Amino acid sequence: MHESSPACTFPDKGGMMRRSCRLPAPQVSQAAAELQQYCMQNACKDALLVGVPAGSNPFREPRSCTVL
């Protein structure tokens, strides 16, 4: 049996890099504006901004049931 060479076992990183270099890089100002718009549109769904209702909070301490 012969061992497979590393070139056969790993994906072609050079080809992947060449393909990604052909893509135009987005401008930082455009990417920042899109990110800000996305955040503003989804702010009403963000639990850190709106809070989590006590009844549906999966991270709350479980209540213990004691019978006295």
Secondary structure, DSSP 8 states (H G I E B T S, - for coil): -----HHHHS--HHHHHHHHHHS----HHHHHHHHHHHHHHTGGG-HHHH---GGG-TTS--------
